Amino acid sequence: MGSAGLDMARAKMVDAGVDPVAIETFAHYYRLLEHGETGLIAESSIEPVDIERLADVEVAPEVAADALRQTAIIKLNGGLGTSMGMDRAKSLLCVRRGLSFLDIIARQVLHLREKYDAPLPLLFMNSFRTHDDTLEALARYESLQVDGLPLDFLQNKEPKLLAKGLVPASFPKDPDLEWCPPGHGDVYTALRGSGTLDKLLEGGWRYVFISNSDNLGAVPAPEVAGWFAQSGAPFAIEAVRRTPSDKKGGHFARRKADGRLVLRETAQTAKEDLEALADLDRHRYTSTNNLWIDLRALRDTLDQRDGVLGLPLIRNTKTLDPGDPSTPEVIQIETAMGAAIEVFEGSTLIEVGRDRFVPVKTTNDLLVLRSDVYTIGADFVLDLVAADVPYVDLDPAHYKLVGEFDKRFPEGAPSLAKASSLKIEGDWTFGHGVEVVGEVALEAGTAQRVPAGEVLTGSDG
């Protein structure tokens, strides 16, 4: 017998047409939540990891090319970019030369197909809100879809639960706010429930490369595909060395109890362990969210577990309306797709360069991507041409929203190739051809303009 709250949630999901596999997965986590599971991973239960570097691995060209021919690509594309003021698919945002994330991803894949004579099917996991816009934008690439496979499949949704009583939240003013995504760990549930996993296997694909659509560094590179194939591992994640900007983010570790690799997110860390979480010398690696999976191993493991991988629970507490703190407190049940590393026996990690991890989460990241820190070649792959990626911190009062950000860079991004940092407080508009050198900080109490052609120099300049 289920609890009243779970019964209500089930009924709500059935009425909304949510896939049965997703409903059973939600029920699994609801029961954990009901029994007091917090999802916390204690520092005392884990130890740091050492991992091999891709740069030290030898992969024969024919092994790499063969692995690529057996690989499918999935891009997580459910985000709207609401934190940046967007109301449609974030991947539609213009990045370089009039091209969006979607344009560049499509062209990266089409180039690899031609170069390696590989089918490389490309699929997007969309949300109900990004499905239409995404397919419309990709319609210009007529050869992109591979016969027998969809161009996208939909991520699931689940009800937000009132913190008091664990019953589905009601918000007649905006019913959409009663629902939330289950985190990107839902990709496995959605793959199976949509039938896409079976279609991939029936089509003869052995591996899948999964990454975020806002990370243009996440290219299905043949050398990484070859490394994964010859490793024989069922599951792998590309990791990078943590930097000061990653102090508040997740990290990899090894569980002492059974030796399994784990991914600990900030939301899974107790307050008393936050200092250890931020220790870059102790926990040195963070996830790129670039995953490689053996599709047969995924199918077999899902079959053994009745469709529920059992990823660690992430208990995310928010307000019902994220923009209104006076609305009731709710719990969102989430999982992280990288947490599946502890599910598969023999999972592994590989350290890659930061060029494979270029996420755009804020307009700070967007300014760097639009600048001359990177070039985009004929293969549409980002190439880091600056000595280092500069640290950018823009005043959120004037630059947080894309519309306001664009108004302040009407002639394009300044040159940042020689910059080590750019910090802006106040309202600054940039003219054409501005160059930033060294560490530069701008402050102003009133609106200011940086003239065209100005060279801004700082302590390193």
SULHU-V76471 format. One record per residue. N is the residue number from 1. RES is the residue in three letters. PSI is psi in whole degrees, 0 to 359 (NA if undefined). D_FIRST is the distance of its C-alpha to the first C-alpha in Angstrom with 2 decimals. Layout:
n={N;N}
res={RES;RES}
psi={PSI;PSI}
d_first={D_FIRST;D_FIRST}
This chain:
n={1;2;3;4;5;6;7;8;9;10;11;12;13;14;15;16;17;18;19;20;21;22;23;24;25;26;27;28;29;30;31;32;33;34;35;36;37;38;39;40;41;42;43;44;45;46;47;48;49;50;51;52;53;54;55;56;57;58;59;60;61;62;63;64;65;66;67;68;69;70;71;72;73;74;75;76;77;78;79;80;81;82;83;84;85;86;87;88;89;90;91;92;93;94;95;96;97;98;99;100;101;102;103;104;105;106;107;108;109;110;111;112;113;114;115;116;117;118;119;120;121;122;123;124;125;126;127;128;129;130;131;132;133;134;135;136;137;138;139;140;141;142;143;144;145;146;147;148;149;150;151;152;153;154;155;156;157;158;159;160;161;162;163;164;165;166;167;168;169;170;171;172;173;174;175;176;177;178;179;180;181;182;183;184;185;186;187;188;189;190;191;192;193;194;195;196;197;198;199;200;201;202;203;204;205;206;207;208;209;210;211;212;213;214;215;216;217;218;219;220;221;222;223;224;225;226;227;228;229;230;231;232;233;234;235;236;237;238;239;240;241;242;243;244;245;246;247;248;249;250;251;252;253;254;255;256;257;258;259;260;261;262;263;264;265;266;267;268;269;270;271;272;273;274;275;276;277;278;279;280;281;282;283;284;285;286;287;288;289;290;291;292;293;294;295;296;297;298;299;300;301;302;303;304;305;306;307;308;309;310;311;312;313;314;315;316;317;318;319;320;321;322;323;324;325;326;327;328;329;330;331;332;333;334;335;336;337;338;339;340;341;342;343;344;345;346;347;348;349;350;351;352;353;354;355;356;357;358;359;360;361;362;363;364;365;366;367;368;369;370;371;372;373;374;375;376;377;378;379;380;381;382;383;384;385;386;387;388;389;390;391;392;393;394;395;396;397;398;399;400;401;402;403;404;405;406;407;408;409;410;411;412;413;414;415;416;417;418;419;420;421;422;423;424;425;426;427;428;429;430;431;432;433;434;435;436;437;438;439;440;441;442;443;444;445;446;447;448;449;450;451;452;453;454;455;456;457;458;459;460;461}
res={MET;GLY;SER;ALA;GLY;LEU;ASP;MET;ALA;ARG;ALA;LYS;MET;VAL;ASP;ALA;GLY;VAL;ASP;PRO;VAL;ALA;ILE;GLU;THR;PHE;ALA;HIS;TYR;TYR;ARG;LEU;LEU;GLU;HIS;GLY;GLU;THR;GLY;LEU;ILE;ALA;GLU;SER;SER;ILE;GLU;PRO;VAL;ASP;ILE;GLU;ARG;LEU;ALA;ASP;VAL;GLU;VAL;ALA;PRO;GLU;VAL;ALA;ALA;ASP;ALA;LEU;ARG;GLN;THR;ALA;ILE;ILE;LYS;LEU;ASN;GLY;GLY;LEU;GLY;THR;SER;MET;GLY;MET;ASP;ARG;ALA;LYS;SER;LEU;LEU;CYS;VAL;ARG;ARG;GLY;LEU;SER;PHE;LEU;ASP;ILE;ILE;ALA;ARG;GLN;VAL;LEU;HIS;LEU;ARG;GLU;LYS;TYR;ASP;ALA;PRO;LEU;PRO;LEU;LEU;PHE;MET;ASN;SER;PHE;ARG;THR;HIS;ASP;ASP;THR;LEU;GLU;ALA;LEU;ALA;ARG;TYR;GLU;SER;LEU;GLN;VAL;ASP;GLY;LEU;PRO;LEU;ASP;PHE;LEU;GLN;ASN;LYS;GLU;PRO;LYS;LEU;LEU;ALA;LYS;GLY;LEU;VAL;PRO;ALA;SER;PHE;PRO;LYS;ASP;PRO;ASP;LEU;GLU;TRP;CYS;PRO;PRO;GLY;HIS;GLY;ASP;VAL;TYR;THR;ALA;LEU;ARG;GLY;SER;GLY;THR;LEU;ASP;LYS;LEU;LEU;GLU;GLY;GLY;TRP;ARG;TYR;VAL;PHE;ILE;SER;ASN;SER;ASP;ASN;LEU;GLY;ALA;VAL;PRO;ALA;PRO;GLU;VAL;ALA;GLY;TRP;PHE;ALA;GLN;SER;GLY;ALA;PRO;PHE;ALA;ILE;GLU;ALA;VAL;ARG;ARG;THR;PRO;SER;ASP;LYS;LYS;GLY;GLY;HIS;PHE;ALA;ARG;ARG;LYS;ALA;ASP;GLY;ARG;LEU;VAL;LEU;ARG;GLU;THR;ALA;GLN;THR;ALA;LYS;GLU;ASP;LEU;GLU;ALA;LEU;ALA;ASP;LEU;ASP;ARG;HIS;ARG;TYR;THR;SER;THR;ASN;ASN;LEU;TRP;ILE;ASP;LEU;ARG;ALA;LEU;ARG;ASP;THR;LEU;ASP;GLN;ARG;ASP;GLY;VAL;LEU;GLY;LEU;PRO;LEU;ILE;ARG;ASN;THR;LYS;THR;LEU;ASP;PRO;GLY;ASP;PRO;SER;THR;PRO;GLU;VAL;ILE;GLN;ILE;GLU;THR;ALA;MET;GLY;ALA;ALA;ILE;GLU;VAL;PHE;GLU;GLY;SER;THR;LEU;ILE;GLU;VAL;GLY;ARG;ASP;ARG;PHE;VAL;PRO;VAL;LYS;THR;THR;ASN;ASP;LEU;LEU;VAL;LEU;ARG;SER;ASP;VAL;TYR;THR;ILE;GLY;ALA;ASP;PHE;VAL;LEU;ASP;LEU;VAL;ALA;ALA;ASP;VAL;PRO;TYR;VAL;ASP;LEU;ASP;PRO;ALA;HIS;TYR;LYS;LEU;VAL;GLY;GLU;PHE;ASP;LYS;ARG;PHE;PRO;GLU;GLY;ALA;PRO;SER;LEU;ALA;LYS;ALA;SER;SER;LEU;LYS;ILE;GLU;GLY;ASP;TRP;THR;PHE;GLY;HIS;GLY;VAL;GLU;VAL;VAL;GLY;GLU;VAL;ALA;LEU;GLU;ALA;GLY;THR;ALA;GLN;ARG;VAL;PRO;ALA;GLY;GLU;VAL;LEU;THR;GLY;SER;ASP;GLY}
psi={132;163;165;319;317;320;319;319;317;310;320;319;321;313;329;0;22;143;138;323;319;325;317;325;316;317;321;313;328;316;321;315;317;329;15;9;130;339;4;142;111;142;325;346;358;166;158;163;153;138;160;158;140;325;339;0;138;124;121;141;322;328;317;313;320;320;320;325;344;10;137;159;134;129;128;120;35;354;144;351;34;328;343;13;15;156;20;183;127;329;354;354;134;132;302;143;36;8;139;174;314;318;313;319;312;317;326;314;316;325;315;322;315;317;321;7;49;139;322;67;139;124;149;134;103;163;172;332;339;350;303;312;320;311;325;318;329;353;334;340;82;334;5;317;137;136;137;354;146;159;339;166;158;137;159;174;160;158;142;144;131;132;327;105;345;43;155;135;147;134;76;331;323;85;335;331;355;348;157;158;154;20;165;354;347;347;324;318;315;323;315;312;328;350;0;325;314;320;321;315;319;330;355;8;138;324;158;138;120;134;173;143;343;9;93;353;348;74;138;72;137;325;327;319;318;318;315;317;315;345;331;6;149;341;138;153;138;129;156;157;136;145;173;331;348;6;326;2;179;170;164;151;175;131;129;326;320;3;5;145;142;156;115;120;164;320;349;13;126;156;321;348;3;329;319;323;320;357;102;341;330;304;99;348;137;166;141;348;25;111;145;128;137;115;328;319;322;314;313;319;319;321;316;333;19;38;356;108;331;42;154;139;138;117;103;114;127;184;153;312;110;335;2;98;350;349;160;152;134;160;129;124;120;161;156;134;330;339;346;351;331;352;324;123;128;11;156;173;156;132;126;170;162;346;346;7;89;61;149;99;336;172;341;312;321;320;318;316;325;350;188;15;326;151;159;118;190;338;0;23;139;132;123;116;341;160;322;161;121;154;126;132;102;143;115;338;337;344;354;319;138;319;316;321;311;324;331;353;59;337;13;174;150;165;126;8;332;12;146;330;152;115;128;125;126;190;101;131;137;133;184;140;26;141;135;128;130;212;116;133;129;133;142;144;343;166;134;161;135;117;156;139;0;141;114;120;151;205;337;359;NA}
d_first={0.00;3.76;6.69;9.23;11.60;9.84;9.13;12.79;14.01;12.71;14.39;17.43;17.85;17.64;20.19;22.38;22.49;21.11;21.04;17.82;18.74;19.01;15.64;13.97;16.45;15.65;11.90;13.28;15.56;13.35;11.33;14.88;16.12;13.53;14.55;18.15;19.35;22.66;23.90;27.25;29.64;32.07;35.74;36.10;33.68;35.74;39.35;41.55;42.18;45.39;45.37;48.00;49.81;50.10;53.78;54.29;52.65;54.83;53.53;55.92;56.41;55.55;52.26;51.36;52.33;50.46;47.24;47.59;47.95;44.54;42.83;40.84;40.40;37.47;38.09;35.38;36.58;33.91;35.68;37.70;39.86;39.00;40.15;43.55;43.65;42.78;40.74;40.68;40.11;41.55;43.01;45.42;47.24;50.85;51.56;55.04;57.83;55.88;53.07;49.37;46.79;45.88;49.57;50.14;47.02;48.05;51.61;50.66;48.75;51.51;54.09;52.23;51.81;55.54;56.61;54.50;54.21;50.44;47.97;45.70;43.13;41.98;38.55;37.09;33.49;33.84;31.70;31.83;34.57;36.74;36.54;39.39;41.78;41.42;42.11;44.99;46.54;46.28;47.79;51.24;50.45;50.61;50.40;47.40;44.68;44.58;44.36;41.00;39.08;37.91;39.54;36.22;32.46;30.13;27.95;24.52;23.48;20.47;20.00;21.50;19.29;20.92;21.57;20.86;17.24;16.20;16.03;18.06;21.74;23.92;27.64;29.43;32.71;31.77;28.42;29.05;28.58;24.91;24.44;25.39;25.91;23.72;26.89;29.11;26.72;25.26;28.35;26.78;23.71;26.16;28.61;26.23;24.42;27.83;29.35;32.01;31.41;32.09;35.14;36.57;36.30;37.72;40.55;41.50;40.60;39.82;39.32;38.03;39.36;37.07;38.45;38.54;40.78;42.43;43.76;46.90;47.65;44.73;46.83;45.86;48.96;50.14;50.85;47.25;45.95;48.42;47.44;43.75;44.64;46.94;44.54;42.16;39.23;35.94;35.51;37.97;38.49;41.85;42.49;45.29;46.95;45.67;48.18;48.35;46.54;43.51;43.24;40.18;38.46;36.35;37.87;37.43;37.26;36.53;33.75;35.43;32.64;32.78;35.57;33.48;34.72;32.57;33.02;32.57;32.47;33.69;30.25;29.19;32.17;32.31;35.22;37.10;37.06;38.34;41.89;41.15;39.36;42.60;44.84;46.32;48.19;45.13;42.61;44.94;42.88;40.67;38.94;40.65;37.39;39.43;37.30;38.34;35.83;36.38;34.48;34.11;32.54;30.12;29.15;28.81;26.72;24.29;24.13;23.46;20.57;18.96;20.45;19.25;22.27;20.52;23.32;23.59;21.90;24.38;23.34;25.88;26.52;28.65;29.50;28.04;31.56;33.09;36.49;35.78;34.91;34.48;31.24;27.91;26.76;24.05;22.35;22.77;20.82;23.56;24.79;28.41;29.57;32.04;29.36;28.82;31.97;30.01;27.82;30.80;32.94;36.53;35.98;39.11;40.89;44.30;46.39;47.89;50.33;49.47;50.83;47.47;45.63;46.93;43.96;44.69;42.35;44.99;48.44;49.90;48.74;49.89;53.39;53.75;52.60;55.06;57.89;60.22;58.18;56.90;58.64;57.10;59.03;59.46;56.23;54.42;53.25;53.60;56.42;56.78;60.50;60.57;60.96;57.64;54.99;56.03;53.80;53.46;52.29;52.82;52.62;49.26;50.91;53.04;51.56;47.74;47.43;48.84;50.98;52.67;52.97;54.80;57.23;58.36;59.03;60.69;62.90;60.22;59.14;61.82;62.86;60.71;61.95;64.06;61.69;59.77;58.03;58.12;56.87;57.35;57.09;58.10;58.90;60.92;61.77;63.16;66.09;66.74;67.34;66.37;66.13;64.23;65.67;64.38;62.32;62.61;61.30;62.00;61.69;62.77;62.33;63.42;62.98;65.02;65.98;66.72;69.75;69.84;70.96;70.38;69.74;67.52;68.13;66.57;66.98;66.60;68.70}
